[in-house]
Amino acid sequence: MVKLRWRASRDSRRSLGWIPFKWNAIRYRNGQLFIGQMVLSLWDSYGLADYELGTGNISEDSRGRWYINISVKLSPQHGPHRSGAAKSVGIDLGLKDFASLSDGHVVGSGRHYRKLEGELAKAQRAKNKARVRALHTKIKNSRKDQLHKLSTALVEEYGAIFIGNVNASALAKTRMAKSVLDAGWSAFRTMLQYKCDYAGVWFDEVDEAYSTVICSCCKRRTGPKGLEGLRIREWACLECGAYHHRDINSADKILAAGRRRLAVDPMSRGRRRTDT
Ligand SMILES: [Zn+2]
C-alpha cells in the first residue's frame, strides 16, 4: 500500500492540493486511474492507454479543479525512426501567428484562444475576480494543450527540428505581450527539446538574425526590414522575383542555417548554442 501525502486548506490564501505518486502506485484502464485505493475517472485527451506511465502528481488549480500531471515513456515506435524519416523542418516563432514552418504550415494562436482573451479583458474591466481567475486558468491550459499537440506532431513527423532563437522582448510592444509571448515561446522550446531527446530527433536552436530580410532563394537582403517591416506579411524579392510569406521565408532560413550547422558539426547535438 502506498501512502499518499496530502495537503489542502480552506481560507482565501489556502495552498492548492497536490498529491505526488510513483509509477508503481498507479494503473490506468478505460478512462479510470487507480491510485492506491482511489479510483479516479478522467477525461483523457492524450490516449494514455497507449503509453507506459511514469511518476506524476495530481494537482488542484485555483478554481478547485483537479488535474493529473503524468510522465509517459515514449516507445521508439512513436519516433520518426520507424519510417526512417530524415525530413527536417525550420520553425519561426512570431507575434501574429504563433509559428510558421518551412514546410509551409502556419500555426495561428487559435480563434478559441483569442476569444478567451477578449472575455478576460471584459472580466478585468468588470473587476470580476473569480471570472478573471477562471479565464486565466482556462487560457493557460488551452495554450499548454495546443503547444503539447504541436510539439508532439512535429517530433512524430520530423527527424531534425530547428527553431529560431529570437525572444519576444525584442519584438513585442507592450510589457504584457512580451511576458505572455516569452512564456509561450520558452515553454514550446522546452517541450520540443525534451520530446526530441526522448524520440531521438535532432534539435537545435539557430541564430535568427537577418532571417526575415534575406531572400531564401537568392540569398540577397531584399526582405522587409526593421519593426516597420513586421507589418509586411508577404513580399516579392526585387532581385530574383521569388514571392515569400515573410515568416515561412524566415523558417526556410532557419532550416538552412540548422542544416549547415549539422553538416559542419554533427556533434553539436543537444547543445544549445546561439552562434552560427
Ligand atoms: Zn531573391
Boltz pocket constraint, residues with backbone or C-beta under 6 A from the ligand:
constraints:
  - pocket:
      binder: B
      contacts: [[A, 215], [A, 216], [A, 217], [A, 218], [A, 219], [A, 220], [A, 222], [A, 237], [A, 238], [A, 239], [A, 240], [A, 241], [A, 242]]
      max_distance: 6.0
